[in-house]
Every structure is written in structure tokens, then in C-alpha cells.
């Protein structure tokens, strides 16, 4: 399996955008979250409705000892029962693929 090129971690605490805080583990991102004034909240802080926030997912599986068609079928089947796939399907862009080593 290939090694990740970059990994980032962030934590969101509190009541989400309604009074929370989000920060990266390196401290370079540290923001207060609030519901926008236009949506009945206090405003004055970052929120997911602002531009520039996005999420996508990619799942890449590597197999050994099987043919490519079998690998593709296994990944497709896993994608149909995966809780993360089911929770995000149709909500965020995502890709699923397989290779045979």
C-alpha cells in the first residue's frame, strides 16, 4: 500500500457551528464557529455556510493475488455496505478504485 503524502488532523469541539471551536493539531488553524446572523445566530465567526469549505473522499484499495476484475468487484461490494460510504453517498464527491499489486 502506498504511504500517505500528507496527513492533517483537526478537532471540532463545543456545539458545532452554534458556539463551537475548530483547531488543527499544529495550531495553524484555530477558529470560533457560530451560526450566521442571517440564519438567526449571533454571527461574527466562521461557519460552514461560508465559501471555501469543502469535503471529498477517496478510497483506494490495493490487492495481491487476485485479478483486477475481482478486485474491482470487491471494492464495489465494500462500497455498498461501508457505513462511511453510506453516510456520505450523494452528499460529497468521492471516488473508489482498486489496483492489483
Rosetta constraint file for C-alpha pairs under 8 A:
AtomPair CA 1 CA 61 HARMONIC 7.91 0.50
AtomPair CA 1 CA 62 HARMONIC 6.11 0.50
AtomPair CA 8 CA 24 HARMONIC 7.56 0.50
AtomPair CA 8 CA 25 HARMONIC 7.74 0.50
AtomPair CA 9 CA 24 HARMONIC 5.79 0.50
AtomPair CA 9 CA 25 HARMONIC 5.69 0.50
AtomPair CA 10 CA 22 HARMONIC 6.93 0.50
AtomPair CA 10 CA 23 HARMONIC 5.46 0.50
AtomPair CA 10 CA 24 HARMONIC 3.98 0.50
AtomPair CA 10 CA 25 HARMONIC 5.63 0.50
AtomPair CA 11 CA 22 HARMONIC 5.61 0.50
AtomPair CA 11 CA 23 HARMONIC 5.54 0.50
AtomPair CA 11 CA 24 HARMONIC 6.35 0.50
AtomPair CA 11 CA 25 HARMONIC 7.50 0.50
AtomPair CA 12 CA 16 HARMONIC 6.92 0.50
AtomPair CA 12 CA 20 HARMONIC 6.99 0.50
AtomPair CA 12 CA 21 HARMONIC 5.68 0.50
AtomPair CA 12 CA 22 HARMONIC 4.21 0.50
AtomPair CA 12 CA 23 HARMONIC 6.58 0.50
AtomPair CA 13 CA 20 HARMONIC 5.45 0.50
AtomPair CA 13 CA 21 HARMONIC 5.39 0.50
AtomPair CA 13 CA 22 HARMONIC 6.38 0.50
AtomPair CA 14 CA 19 HARMONIC 6.25 0.50
AtomPair CA 14 CA 20 HARMONIC 4.12 0.50
AtomPair CA 14 CA 21 HARMONIC 6.37 0.50
AtomPair CA 15 CA 19 HARMONIC 5.31 0.50
AtomPair CA 15 CA 20 HARMONIC 4.91 0.50
AtomPair CA 16 CA 20 HARMONIC 4.71 0.50
AtomPair CA 16 CA 21 HARMONIC 7.21 0.50
AtomPair CA 16 CA 33 HARMONIC 6.77 0.50
AtomPair CA 16 CA 34 HARMONIC 7.80 0.50
AtomPair CA 17 CA 21 HARMONIC 7.77 0.50
AtomPair CA 17 CA 33 HARMONIC 4.49 0.50
AtomPair CA 17 CA 34 HARMONIC 4.52 0.50
AtomPair CA 17 CA 35 HARMONIC 5.64 0.50
AtomPair CA 17 CA 46 HARMONIC 7.84 0.50
AtomPair CA 17 CA 47 HARMONIC 5.80 0.50
AtomPair CA 17 CA 48 HARMONIC 7.36 0.50
AtomPair CA 18 CA 33 HARMONIC 6.45 0.50
AtomPair CA 18 CA 34 HARMONIC 4.65 0.50
AtomPair CA 18 CA 35 HARMONIC 5.28 0.50
AtomPair CA 18 CA 41 HARMONIC 7.58 0.50
AtomPair CA 19 CA 32 HARMONIC 7.32 0.50
AtomPair CA 19 CA 33 HARMONIC 5.72 0.50
AtomPair CA 19 CA 34 HARMONIC 5.24 0.50
AtomPair CA 19 CA 35 HARMONIC 7.79 0.50
AtomPair CA 20 CA 32 HARMONIC 6.04 0.50
AtomPair CA 20 CA 33 HARMONIC 5.02 0.50
AtomPair CA 20 CA 34 HARMONIC 6.90 0.50
AtomPair CA 21 CA 30 HARMONIC 7.26 0.50
AtomPair CA 21 CA 31 HARMONIC 5.68 0.50
AtomPair CA 21 CA 32 HARMONIC 4.43 0.50
AtomPair CA 21 CA 33 HARMONIC 5.41 0.50
AtomPair CA 22 CA 29 HARMONIC 7.55 0.50
AtomPair CA 22 CA 30 HARMONIC 5.72 0.50
AtomPair CA 22 CA 31 HARMONIC 5.38 0.50
AtomPair CA 22 CA 32 HARMONIC 6.51 0.50
AtomPair CA 22 CA 33 HARMONIC 7.20 0.50
AtomPair CA 23 CA 27 HARMONIC 6.32 0.50
AtomPair CA 23 CA 28 HARMONIC 7.69 0.50
AtomPair CA 23 CA 29 HARMONIC 5.16 0.50
AtomPair CA 23 CA 30 HARMONIC 4.12 0.50
AtomPair CA 23 CA 31 HARMONIC 6.34 0.50
AtomPair CA 24 CA 28 HARMONIC 6.34 0.50
AtomPair CA 24 CA 29 HARMONIC 5.15 0.50
AtomPair CA 24 CA 30 HARMONIC 6.55 0.50
AtomPair CA 31 CA 45 HARMONIC 7.64 0.50
AtomPair CA 31 CA 46 HARMONIC 6.75 0.50
AtomPair CA 32 CA 45 HARMONIC 5.70 0.50
AtomPair CA 32 CA 46 HARMONIC 6.22 0.50
AtomPair CA 33 CA 45 HARMONIC 5.32 0.50
AtomPair CA 33 CA 46 HARMONIC 4.91 0.50
AtomPair CA 33 CA 47 HARMONIC 5.47 0.50
AtomPair CA 34 CA 41 HARMONIC 6.88 0.50
AtomPair CA 34 CA 42 HARMONIC 6.73 0.50
AtomPair CA 34 CA 43 HARMONIC 5.78 0.50
AtomPair CA 34 CA 44 HARMONIC 7.10 0.50
AtomPair CA 34 CA 45 HARMONIC 5.26 0.50
AtomPair CA 34 CA 46 HARMONIC 6.19 0.50
AtomPair CA 34 CA 47 HARMONIC 5.81 0.50
AtomPair CA 35 CA 39 HARMONIC 6.55 0.50
AtomPair CA 35 CA 40 HARMONIC 7.12 0.50
AtomPair CA 35 CA 41 HARMONIC 4.53 0.50
AtomPair CA 35 CA 42 HARMONIC 6.35 0.50
AtomPair CA 35 CA 43 HARMONIC 5.69 0.50
AtomPair CA 35 CA 45 HARMONIC 7.79 0.50
AtomPair CA 35 CA 47 HARMONIC 6.31 0.50
AtomPair CA 36 CA 40 HARMONIC 6.74 0.50
AtomPair CA 36 CA 41 HARMONIC 5.21 0.50
AtomPair CA 36 CA 42 HARMONIC 6.39 0.50
AtomPair CA 36 CA 43 HARMONIC 4.21 0.50
AtomPair CA 36 CA 44 HARMONIC 7.33 0.50
AtomPair CA 36 CA 45 HARMONIC 7.61 0.50
AtomPair CA 36 CA 47 HARMONIC 6.91 0.50
AtomPair CA 37 CA 41 HARMONIC 4.66 0.50
AtomPair CA 37 CA 42 HARMONIC 5.20 0.50
AtomPair CA 37 CA 43 HARMONIC 4.33 0.50
AtomPair CA 37 CA 44 HARMONIC 7.73 0.50
AtomPair CA 38 CA 43 HARMONIC 7.81 0.50
AtomPair CA 46 CA 50 HARMONIC 7.27 0.50
AtomPair CA 48 CA 53 HARMONIC 6.28 0.50
AtomPair CA 49 CA 53 HARMONIC 7.83 0.50
AtomPair CA 55 CA 92 HARMONIC 6.38 0.50
AtomPair CA 55 CA 93 HARMONIC 7.54 0.50
AtomPair CA 56 CA 92 HARMONIC 5.58 0.50
AtomPair CA 56 CA 93 HARMONIC 5.05 0.50
AtomPair CA 56 CA 94 HARMONIC 5.54 0.50
AtomPair CA 57 CA 92 HARMONIC 7.57 0.50
AtomPair CA 57 CA 93 HARMONIC 6.66 0.50
AtomPair CA 57 CA 94 HARMONIC 4.68 0.50
AtomPair CA 57 CA 95 HARMONIC 6.60 0.50
AtomPair CA 58 CA 94 HARMONIC 5.46 0.50
AtomPair CA 58 CA 95 HARMONIC 4.80 0.50
AtomPair CA 58 CA 96 HARMONIC 5.96 0.50
AtomPair CA 59 CA 94 HARMONIC 7.97 0.50
AtomPair CA 59 CA 95 HARMONIC 6.24 0.50
AtomPair CA 59 CA 96 HARMONIC 4.77 0.50
AtomPair CA 59 CA 97 HARMONIC 6.46 0.50
AtomPair CA 60 CA 96 HARMONIC 5.94 0.50
AtomPair CA 60 CA 97 HARMONIC 5.06 0.50
AtomPair CA 60 CA 98 HARMONIC 5.57 0.50
AtomPair CA 60 CA 99 HARMONIC 7.80 0.50
AtomPair CA 61 CA 75 HARMONIC 7.24 0.50
AtomPair CA 61 CA 97 HARMONIC 6.46 0.50
AtomPair CA 61 CA 98 HARMONIC 4.69 0.50
AtomPair CA 61 CA 99 HARMONIC 6.47 0.50
AtomPair CA 62 CA 98 HARMONIC 5.71 0.50
AtomPair CA 62 CA 99 HARMONIC 4.96 0.50
AtomPair CA 62 CA 100 HARMONIC 5.66 0.50
AtomPair CA 62 CA 101 HARMONIC 6.47 0.50
AtomPair CA 63 CA 71 HARMONIC 6.64 0.50
AtomPair CA 63 CA 98 HARMONIC 7.44 0.50
AtomPair CA 63 CA 99 HARMONIC 6.28 0.50
AtomPair CA 63 CA 100 HARMONIC 4.72 0.50
AtomPair CA 63 CA 101 HARMONIC 5.86 0.50
AtomPair CA 64 CA 100 HARMONIC 5.55 0.50
AtomPair CA 64 CA 101 HARMONIC 5.12 0.50
AtomPair CA 65 CA 100 HARMONIC 7.68 0.50
AtomPair CA 65 CA 101 HARMONIC 7.86 0.50
AtomPair CA 66 CA 70 HARMONIC 6.46 0.50
AtomPair CA 66 CA 71 HARMONIC 6.70 0.50
AtomPair CA 66 CA 100 HARMONIC 7.01 0.50
AtomPair CA 67 CA 71 HARMONIC 6.35 0.50
AtomPair CA 67 CA 100 HARMONIC 6.82 0.50
AtomPair CA 68 CA 72 HARMONIC 6.11 0.50
AtomPair CA 68 CA 98 HARMONIC 7.76 0.50
AtomPair CA 68 CA 99 HARMONIC 6.69 0.50
AtomPair CA 68 CA 100 HARMONIC 5.93 0.50
AtomPair CA 69 CA 73 HARMONIC 6.18 0.50
AtomPair CA 70 CA 74 HARMONIC 6.14 0.50
AtomPair CA 71 CA 75 HARMONIC 6.26 0.50
AtomPair CA 71 CA 98 HARMONIC 6.13 0.50
AtomPair CA 71 CA 99 HARMONIC 7.04 0.50
AtomPair CA 71 CA 100 HARMONIC 7.01 0.50
AtomPair CA 72 CA 76 HARMONIC 6.11 0.50
AtomPair CA 72 CA 97 HARMONIC 6.97 0.50
AtomPair CA 72 CA 98 HARMONIC 5.80 0.50
AtomPair CA 72 CA 99 HARMONIC 7.96 0.50
AtomPair CA 73 CA 77 HARMONIC 6.09 0.50
AtomPair CA 74 CA 78 HARMONIC 6.10 0.50
AtomPair CA 75 CA 79 HARMONIC 6.05 0.50
AtomPair CA 75 CA 96 HARMONIC 7.30 0.50
AtomPair CA 75 CA 97 HARMONIC 6.90 0.50
AtomPair CA 75 CA 98 HARMONIC 6.66 0.50
AtomPair CA 76 CA 80 HARMONIC 6.57 0.50
AtomPair CA 76 CA 96 HARMONIC 7.74 0.50
AtomPair CA 77 CA 81 HARMONIC 6.91 0.50
AtomPair CA 78 CA 82 HARMONIC 5.82 0.50
AtomPair CA 79 CA 85 HARMONIC 5.98 0.50
AtomPair CA 79 CA 86 HARMONIC 7.87 0.50
AtomPair CA 79 CA 96 HARMONIC 7.63 0.50
AtomPair CA 80 CA 85 HARMONIC 7.14 0.50
AtomPair CA 80 CA 86 HARMONIC 7.02 0.50
AtomPair CA 81 CA 85 HARMONIC 7.48 0.50
AtomPair CA 81 CA 86 HARMONIC 6.96 0.50
AtomPair CA 82 CA 86 HARMONIC 6.12 0.50
AtomPair CA 83 CA 87 HARMONIC 6.07 0.50
AtomPair CA 84 CA 88 HARMONIC 6.19 0.50
AtomPair CA 85 CA 89 HARMONIC 5.62 0.50
AtomPair CA 88 CA 92 HARMONIC 5.98 0.50
